[in-house]
Amino acid sequence: MPQRFKGFINRLSLRQLQVFQAVYEHHSFSKAGDFLGMTQPAVSSQIRQLEHATGTSLFEYIGRKLYCTAAGERVADGIRNVFSELQLLQNDLAILEGVIAGELKLVAVNTAQYITPYLLRPFVSLHPHVHINLKVVNRASAIQSLSENTDDLVIMGLVPEDKPFISLPFLDNELVAIAPKQHPLNELSEPRLQDFFEHPLLMREAGSGSRLALETFCHEQKISIQPEMELGSNETLKHAVMAGLGVAVVPKLSILSELANGSLNTIPLPGFPLKRSWCLVYPNAKRPTPAMKAFIDFIQQNIKQFHYQFESQLYKQQ
């Protein structure tokens, strides 16, 4: 090891790198201190020591706003690499001991929020040393996460076919047509598609997986649809239907309690329910971490159990 590099290493500490990363990500000394449980003077002291070790300024104030210098940006890249390698080292050591550990970064589209916790509970029981980081986002953000490779796995429905993604379907996703209690549609013994779509139609935002599924179906049936109102989540959508604002098509698993108490009814339309699949998705060039591989294996090994578990919930509402 060159003497100059040895001296550089001797002046550094992992704590300094950790503090730098917190300041960099929070854009604030005080917020970084809150995050790390340190006082602001202690944070400032660690940054000064790191600047002394690197021989350059890493942050600067312009007005009252904190900015990272060009040297600081390079240090940030290096620190990300260091911590990434340390995480891999931790995982490899855990594997040698026969333990799966590390972080599993999951992304679930809004629709999948009703199933994901039930997938995680048995997985966490099997692998208690795996730390789960779950984000619930819209479909556009999920696709962005896959394209930028910022997370490990995405749980979604309609998977882009023009992207280099690996997709593992593991559970049916039934989309049903719904109306509120005492709606005229409930009086029809054999409602037609045109009977349903003549009422004000409430839909998810453009790009939503459930909306795309409905639009695809209507295109195949040569039915023109125009949303009366666009809503950003399935929860808001079903409450809007219950409030009498219109009718909608939603994942059946998202309205089980409303079906049970009678506040919503499914409308038996021709071609319904629309059947899609929830899938586990990741870039095909991605190198799986031990935690990621363990979750993929867990899903593959339990597909039949998931079908039985969730079909039982749906059957109770028939």
Rosetta blueprint (number, residue, H / E / L):
1 M L
2 P L
3 Q H
4 R H
5 F H
6 K H
7 G H
8 F H
9 I H
10 N H
11 R L
12 L L
13 S L
14 L H
15 R H
16 Q H
17 L H
18 Q H
19 V H
20 F H
21 Q H
22 A H
23 V H
24 Y H
25 E H
26 H H
27 H L
28 S L
29 F H
30 S H
31 K H
32 A H
33 G H
34 D H
35 F H
36 L H
37 G L
38 M L
39 T L
40 Q H
41 P H
42 A H
43 V H
44 S H
45 S H
46 Q H
47 I H
48 R H
49 Q H
50 L H
51 E H
52 H H
53 A H
54 T H
55 G L
56 T L
57 S L
58 L L
59 F E
60 E E
61 Y E
62 I E
63 G L
64 R L
65 K E
66 L E
67 Y E
68 C E
69 T L
70 A H
71 A H
72 G H
73 E H
74 R H
75 V H
76 A H
77 D H
78 G H
79 I H
80 R H
81 N H
82 V H
83 F H
84 S H
85 E H
86 L H
87 Q H
88 L H
89 L H
90 Q H
91 N H
92 D H
93 L H
94 A H
95 I H
96 L H
97 E L
98 G L
99 V L
100 I L
101 A L
102 G E
103 E E
104 L E
105 K E
106 L E
107 V E
108 A E
109 V E
110 N H
111 T H
112 A H
113 Q H
114 Y H
115 I L
116 T H
117 P H
118 Y H
119 L H
120 L H
121 R H
122 P H
123 F H
124 V H
125 S H
126 L H
127 H L
128 P L
129 H L
130 V E
131 H E
132 I E
133 N E
134 L E
135 K E
136 V E
137 V E
138 N L
139 R H
140 A H
141 S H
142 A H
143 I H
144 Q H
145 S H
146 L H
147 S H
148 E H
149 N L
150 T L
151 D L
152 D L
153 L E
154 V E
155 I E
156 M E
157 G L
158 L L
159 V L
160 P L
161 E L
162 D L
163 K L
164 P L
165 F E
166 I E
167 S E
168 L E
169 P E
170 F E
171 L E
172 D E
173 N E
174 E E
175 L E
176 V E
177 A E
178 I E
179 A E
180 P E
181 K L
182 Q L
183 H L
184 P H
185 L H
186 N H
187 E H
188 L L
189 S L
190 E L
191 P L
192 R L
193 L H
194 Q H
195 D H
196 F H
197 F H
198 E L
199 H L
200 P L
201 L E
202 L E
203 M E
204 R E
205 E L
206 A L
207 G L
208 S L
209 G H
210 S H
211 R H
212 L H
213 A H
214 L H
215 E H
216 T H
217 F H
218 C H
219 H H
220 E H
221 Q L
222 K L
223 I L
224 S L
225 I L
226 Q L
227 P L
228 E L
229 M E
230 E E
231 L E
232 G L
233 S L
234 N H
235 E H
236 T H
237 L H
238 K H
239 H H
240 A H
241 V H
242 M H
243 A L
244 G L
245 L L
246 G L
247 V E
248 A E
249 V E
250 V E
251 P E
252 K H
253 L H
254 S H
255 I H
256 L H
257 S H
258 E H
259 L H
260 A H
261 N H
262 G L
263 S L
264 L E
265 N E
266 T E
267 I L
268 P L
269 L L
270 P L
271 G L
272 F L
273 P L
274 L E
275 K E
276 R E
277 S E
278 W E
279 C E
280 L E
281 V E
282 Y E
283 P E
284 N L
285 A L
286 K L
287 R L
288 P L
289 T L
290 P H
291 A H
292 M H
293 K H
294 A H
295 F H
296 I H
297 D H
298 F H
299 I H
300 Q H
301 Q H
302 N L
303 I H
304 K H
305 Q H
306 F H
307 H H
308 Y H
309 Q H
310 F H
311 E H
312 S H
313 Q H
314 L H
315 Y H
316 K L
317 Q L
318 Q L
